[in-house]
């Protein structure tokens, strides 16, 4: 299997064959997770620490479940009650974690680049569970697996990503991954919610939702991230839904077999009509949740394999990571 990464900090450093390797393994874990007995031993004897500096439901729960199903000892650090809230620096936190001898560290942090900094200071494999506006690699990977299973392929599709692009690490990771897999990507949203320099990313830009959705194979809606907004990015939620919310009338312009996605949590009636979100013939939102556990199992498994190999080389006095 081709997967060379020591950490999973973003999508940018992954090659297409590594993405395919991870998705193929995740497919095996989908099958495992649908069995009565859902346990494997890929992480037996290893310790996984989940450290979330931001609140999370889906991501933290799925990483915890993924680690436990693979046989790891899993600890969730309550950051809100930790020394970080008492003024401890991120470097001191890394040193403290190192002393606990973890094998896998899953981190979500509100500041872009914080997870990369931690990865430089610890002696274990690190997975980025979302950092600021930077990246959310496992979300992009689970989205990719969902698309591949629903459409039968992950290349040469027309994919519309709609809404709050500027504040979305999900959008950024998906842009990188879907671009690597040779897809046609359209970004749809108000100019106030488009990131600077987006015109140089090799994508098509639309401010007209109806025009942007025309013929799309995949419609990926994004949450309005009001907690990251510090100004008047939209006139009102009602106006936003009228122009950029997904409803039956707008979706009718996409391909007849187009699928609808959303990373959650959804603001029904703001980003997406509840009837569309619950339509089992078009919506794959619940599939995304299921794929999330499998993708995170695959990521933990592959990083653990590389970590064991690295430690084996170190024990034998051979060259390690460069």
N, C-alpha and C positions, 0 to 999 in steps of 0.2 A: 504494500500500500504506500502511495506517495503522499507523505505529509511530513514536512521537515521542520515545522515551526517549534520553537521552544516555548513561546507564549502565544496567546491569541488576543492581541491588543487591537486589531483592526482588520479590515478586509484588504487593504492596500498591499500588504506584503505577501498575500496568498496568491499562488499561481492557479490558473484554471484547473490544472490536474489535481491540485491539493483541495480545491473546492469540491471537485467531483468525488475525490476519495472520501471526504468528510460526509458528503450527502449520501454516498453509497452505504457507508457504515451506519448512518442515521436511519436509512431505510431498513436495515437489519434490526435496529432497535425499535422501530415502529412495530415490527412483527413481534418482537419480544414483549413489548408493552401491552399487546393485545392478548397475550396468553394469560392463563389463570395464575401461573407462577411467573412473576415478572423480574426475577433477580438473576444477576450474573456476578462474576467475581473479578472483573477487569481491574477494579480498584481495591481489591482485598488487601488489607494491611496498610492502606494509605489514608492520610488525613486531609480532609477538605475543609477550608474555612471560607465561609461566605461573609463578606464584609460590605454592608450596604450603607453608604453615607446618605443616600436618598431613599425615601419610601418606595417600596415596590411590592406588588402582590404576585403577578404572573411570573416575572423573571426570578425572583428569589425562591418562590415555591417550586418552580420547575428545576432550578439548579439543585435545590435540596433533595428533591425527589430523584433527580438524575444520579446524584452522588450515592444516595442510599441504595438505589436499585443496582448500582455497580459494585456495592460492597464496601464503600468508603466509610470511615468515621467522619461524620459531618457535623460541623459546629457553625451556628449562626451567631455572629458577633452583634450584640445590641449596641450599635454605635451611639445612639442617643443617650445611653447611660455610661458610655466609655470615657476613658481619659482624654479622647479627642475633644470632647465637649469641655474639658477642663483646661484646654490650652496646649495639649500635646501636639507636636508637629507631626507631619506625615512621615518624615524620616524616622523620628522616634517610634512611631507606630510600626514602621517596617522593621526596625531593630527588635522590637518586642515580639512581633510575629515570627521573625527568624528564630528567636530563642525557643519558640514553641515547636519548631521543626515540622512545619506543615509540608505537604507535598503539592497541594493544589490550592490556589488562592483565587477566589472569585470576588471582584470588586466593582461596585458602582459608586461613582463620585460625581458631585455637581460641577467640578472644574475640569475642563478639557486638559488632558495631559497628565492628570494626577495618577492615573493607573499606570501609565508608562513609567513615571518616576518610581512608583512602588516596585515595578518589575525590575528596575535596575538595582534595587537594594535588597532583594530577597533571594533566597537560594531554592526557590520552588517555581513551579509553572504558574503563570498568572493568566486569568481570563478577564477581559474587559466586559463587564455587564452593563456598560453605558457610562460615558464620561462627558459631562457638559453637553455642548453642541457638537462634539467631535465624532464619536462612532458608537455603534451598538452592534458589533459583528455577529453575535449569535442570533439577533433578530433578523438580520439580512439573510443569514444562512437558513433559518427556519422558513422565512418567506420564500427563499429559493426552492427548498424542498417541497413546500406546499404547491408552488407553481409547477414544478416538474411533475409531481404526481397528478395534478389536475389537468395539465395540458399535454403531458407525455413528452415534454422536452423543456429545455431551459435556454434555448438560443433562438434568435431570429423571431422574437415575439415583439409586438407593440405594447409597451407597458406605460400606462399613465399613472403618475404619482401626483396626488392632488392635495392641496391645502397649505398647511404651514410648513413650507420647505425650509425657511430660514432658521427656525429653532429646532429642527428635527435631526437628531443623530441617526434615527432610523432611515430617514431619506438619504443622508450622506452615505451610509454603509450600503444601502440598496443601489444607489447610483454607481458606486464603485464595482460592486459585485455583478450587477446586471450588465454593466458596460463591459466587464471582462468576458462575459458570456455572449457577447455579440448581439445584444438586444437593441431595439429602437426605443428610446426613452423620451417620454414627454413629461414635462413639469407644468402643472396647471395650478394657478393661484393668483391672488392679487400681487401687484408689484411690491407692496409693502411687506409681503411674506416670502419674497425671493431673496436668497443670499447674494452678497456682493460677488461679482465675477462669475455668476452662473452661466452667462452666455458663452463662456470659454470652456464649459464642461462637455461639449459635444452632445448636447441635448436639444430638444425642441421646446420652446417656451410658448405658453398660451395663457392669456388672461380671460379667454372665453371658454368656459367649462364645456359647453356643447361642442364647440369646434375641436377642442383637445381630446374629447372622448371618442370622436368619430372613428369607428373601426378598431378601437383598442381591444386587445386580447385579455389584458389584465388591468383592472382598475384598483389602484391602491390608495385608499383614503388615509389621511393623517390626522392625528388629534391636534386641535388648537391648543398650543402650550402656553396658556395664559400666565403660568407661573414664571415663564422666561421673558415675558413681554413687559417693557417699561414705558410704553406709550400707546397711542391710538393706532394700532395696526389695522383694525377693522372698524367700520362705522357702528355696527351692532351685530349680535349673533343672528337676529332675524334676517338682516340684510345679507349676512355672510351665507346663511343657508340658501337663501333665494338665488344667490349667484354661484356659490361654490359647493353647496351641500349636494350629496348624491341622492337623487330620487328616481322614480321609475321613468319619468319623462327624459331625464338626461341619460340614464343608463341605456335607454332604447337606442341611442346613437352609437353605442359600442358594438362590437361584434356580437352576433346572436348567442355565442357560447362563451362570452366574456365572464371571467370570475371577478368577484368583489372581495377585497381584502381590507383589513384594518388591524394595526398592531395592538389596539386597546390601550387604556380604557376608552370606550366610545362615549362621545357626547351625542346622544340620539337627538335628532331634530336640529343639530348644529352642523355636524360634518356628514351625517348620514341619516336617512330616513329609517326608522325602526323596522318597517316592513321589508326593506331591502336587506338590512343586516340579518334578518331572521329567515330569509328566503333560502331554503336548502338547495334549490336548483342553481343559485348564483353565488351565494355567499360561502366563502371557505374560512370564515373567521374562526369558527370552532376547530377546524382542521389545523389552523395556525397554532392554536394552543397545544394541540396534541403533538404536532411536529416539533414544538419547542422543547419538550422533554427529550425526545429522541435525538435532536440535534445537539443538545447540551450533554447528553450521554456520550455521543460520538466525539465531541470536542474534548471532554474530560478523558475519555479512553485514549485518544490519539496523543494528547499531551503527556499522559501518564506513561505511555510506551516510550516516548522520546526521553522523558525524564529518567526512566529506568535504564535506557541505553546510555544516556550521558553519565549516569552514576557508575555504570559498568565500565565505561571507558576510563573514568577517573580512577576506579579501583585497580585497573590494569595499567595505569600510567600512560594511557593513550591520549592523543589530543582531544580537547573537548570543543565546546561551541566557540566559534570565532565571530 
